[in-house]
Amino acid sequence: SADFTRKRILTFERLCLFLLSNCKRTLSLELDEFYLEQREWPCTKSAFSQARYRVKSDFFRAWSRHLINLVYGETRRGLRTWRGFYLKGVDGTTLYLFDDEDVAAEFGGSSNQHGLVAMGRAGFQVDLLNGYCCGAWLGPYKIGEPHFAALFLSESTRQDLLIYDRNFISFELMYKHSQSGVPFLMRSTVTFNKTVERFFHSGRKQAIEYFPINDDALESLTKQGFEVDKNTRLKVRLVRVELEGGEVEVLATSLLDKKKYRHKCFKELYGKRWGCETQIEKFKNKLQLEIFTGHKPEAIYQDFFA
């Protein structure tokens, strides 16, 4: 880019390294210490603020994807799997943002008696056995979990087993999994549909069932170009899991082979999803994900993906 051709104190490389350094104190102090380590005269806050917008946040998003592709490339040395699958937990969280007009216009938020509180929604896909964050998404508060789940699915392979909590279960997402060949394990609400309700009240440990398509999924999938109609059915295995306190969970999965994937393995398998929540807790509390170095939406995207 022509923005970085002249010899500058704040070069493209230094700008990117600074944004990657997870700055959480005052910007002037962070810049002073950063350049002290570089043995260079520090740049000003104003110079940094002007230069940062010459680099798109998509750069950090693409860089992250490239690093993940290297990790899961041809060698894959030392990576742990479960019966040949990489276990990928998917979950989301909300982020408190700046009280700024442009930020509120970009992300929206939640209203209270004092007005609109600017908030965004973030989604993560985490390798539960190896600890890598394999996918991240940031967008408007009103956009729900199925949106970024579908994006993560589009970047997944048949070697990934995606695990979701009950906020994600939908006919549409399960159907997209069936079309892509990427296996899934989802916790279901008891009232998800009549098929799940009947299974829950039957007392059976497991069953192979056919979910009928609902009107919302039919409309949405048709608009996206999928060949579905009102007679479309989805073959799903339902598994009952009894917890220590007597609570019963119903899991839905595409792992249909009852001999290869026995009933007893699913309680422990779903329990591994907790690793995704602990990663998000680390992002928000240890890495202080909600502290940003700029007030504009693009600065928030930069810091998030960096």
N, C-alpha and C positions, 0 to 999 in steps of 0.2 A: 504494500500500500504506500502511496505517496506521503501519507501522514507520518511515516517513520523512516523516510529516506535520509533526512538530514541528521547530522550528529547531534544527539540530544542527551541531556542528563537522564531523562525518562525515556529510555529506549523501549521498543516493543517487548524485548525479553524481560527487562526490569519491571515493566508495567504488569506483565503476566505473573511474574514471580511474586510481586507485591500483592496482587489480588489473591494469589494462592496461599499467602502467608497467614490467613485466618485472623485478620486484624480485628481486635475487639476494644481497644482503648481509643483515645482521641486520635483523630487522623494525623494531626501535626506531630504528635509524639511517635506514632508508628512510622511515619515517613522519616523522621530524624534518625531513629534507630536503624531502620532499613538501610539508609544511605551511609550511616556510620560503619556498618558491617561491610558495605561496598567500598569504603574509603573514598567516597565521593561527596561533593557538596550537595546537600539535600534539595529536592525540588519543593515548591510550595504546594499548599493544599489546592490553590486555584489551578496551578499547572496540572496537577494530578486529575482534578475534576474535569478539566477540558480534555485531557489525553485519554481518559478511560473510555469515553464514548466513541473513540475511533476503533475500539475492539468490540465486536458483537458478542453477546453472551452465548450465541450459538457456537463460538469457538471453543469455549470450555465444555459445552455439552458434547461436541464432536470429539474433543480430546479425551474426555472420560470414556466415551464409547470405544475409541481406539485402544485405550489402555485395557479395557475389559476384553476386547477382541484378542489382544496379545495374551492375556491370562488364559483365556479359553481357546487358544489357537491349537496348532497341531501337536504341540508337546504335552500340554496339560499336566506337567509334572507335579506330583504331590497333592493334587486336588482330590478331596474326599467326595465320595458319592454314596447314595443309598440304592443298592441293587441296580447300579448302572446309571442312575439319575442324579443330576444336580438338583438339590432341593432349593427352590426359590420361593421365599415368603414375600407376599405382596401386602402392603398396608399403607395407610395414609394418616395425615395429621393436619391440623390447622396451624397457621403462623400469624402472629400479630405483626402488623406492619405500621408504617408511619401514618400519622394523621395529616395526609396531604391530598389535595384535590386530584392530582394526576394518578396517584397511587390508588385512591378510592375508585377512580374511573376505570382503571385497569383491572383491579382485583375484586372490587366490591367489598362486602363484609357483612357484619351482623349488626342489626339495629337494637338500641336500647333507649332508655328514657332520655339520654343525653345526645342521641343522634346515631350516626353510622360509625362503627368501629371498623377501620380498614383491616381486612384479613385476607389471607390467601390459603389455598389448599395445596398441600404437597403430597406426592406419592413416591413410594420407594419399593424397589425389588431387591431383596437381599439374599445372597447365597448363604443358607442357614448352616451349612457344614464348614464352609471355608471363610466366611466373614466378609466377602466382598459386597459392596453396594453395586449391583449390576445395572440398575436403572433408577433414574430420578426424574421427577416431573414437578413443575410448579405452575399453577394457574389460578383462575378466579375461584373465589370461595364457593360460589353456587354450583360449580361443576363437581359431580359426585365421583365416587370411587370407580364405578365401571368404566369411566372414560379413560383414566390413565391405566387401568388394568388391561384394557384392549390394546393400548399402545405398547405396554410391556410384552403382551402376548405376541404382537407382530414382530418383536425382536427376539423371541424365544425359539428354541429348537426342540426336536423330539427327544433330546437328551435331558430336557428340563422338566421337572415335576413342579408345577406351580401350586402353592398352598394359600388358601384365602380364608378369612373369617366370614361371619354371616352377613357382613355389610356388602359383600360382593356378589352373593349368589343371585344369578338371573339366568333365565333361559337363553338370552342372547349371548352372554359370555360363555356359557357351557357349549352352545352351538358353535361358536367361533373356535373353541378348543377342538371340538370334534372335526371341524373342517381343516384345521391346521395340523392335527395329529399330535398336538402338545398335550400331555396328560395333566389332569388337575385333581385336587382334593379340596373341597369346600365344606365349611360348616354351614348347615342349613337351619333356618328358622323352622320351627314345627309347623307354622302356618304358611310356609312358602307356597304350597299348592295342595290340592286334595290328595294327591298321591303320597306326598310326604306325611300328611296328617294320618292317612290310613295306616301307613307303615309304622308311625310312632305309636298309635293306639293298638296295633296288632301284637306288640311285644316281640316280634321277630328280631333276630340279631342282624340279619342282612337280607337283601333281596335285589334282584335285577328288575328294574322298572322302566317304563316308557313315559317320559314327561311330554304332555301335549303342549304345543306352542300356545302362548297367550297373545292377546291382541296387540299389546305394546311391542313385543318382540317381532311379531309378524310385520307390523308396519315399519319398524326400524330396520330389520334385516332386508326387507324388500327394497327400501330406499337405498341401502348400501350395495345392492346388486346380487344378493344371495337368492338362490332359487328355492323359496319356501312357499308353502300355502297353509291353509287352515288345518290340513291333515298331517302336517309335519310332526314327527315324533322324535324324541331324543332318548337313546338308551343310556341309562345311568344306574350305577350300583349304589344302593343306600346301605349305610352301616350304622348300627346302634352302638354307642359308646357310653358305658356307665362310669361315672366319676365316683371318687371316694365318698363324697358327701351325699350320694344317692341321686344326684342330678343326671339326667339323660341327655346326651347330645346326638344329633343325627348328622352324619357326614355323607356328602354326595361325591362320588368319584368316577372317573373314567377307567380306573384300574379294574376291569371286569373279571379277570381270571382269579377265581376263588382259590385255586390250588397254589398259584404262584404268589398271590397276595392274600394271605389268610386274614381272617377277621381280627385276630389278636394283634396284628402289627399296626393297626390304624390308630389306636389310642396314642401310642408313642410317636408315631409318624406325625400326627396332627400337632402333638405337643411341641414339636421342634419349631413350629411357627412362632413361638414366643421369642425366638432369636431376632425376628424382625422388629418386634416392639422394643427390645433392648437396644437395638441399633438406632432406632428413631429417638429413644431417650438419650442416647449418647450424642446424637446430632444436635438435639435441642438444648441439652444441659451442659455437656462438656465442651462441645464445639460452638455452643451459643449461636445456633442457626438463625435466631430472630434478631441478631445484632448486625446491622448493615453499615457499609462505609459510604453510602449515598442515599439520597431521598427520592430519586427518580425510579420509575419502574425498571428501566434497563439496568440500573445499578443493583437493584434487588435481584434481578435474574443473574447478573454477573456473579455476585457474591454467593448466591445459592449454588450455582453449578460449579464455581471454582472450589 
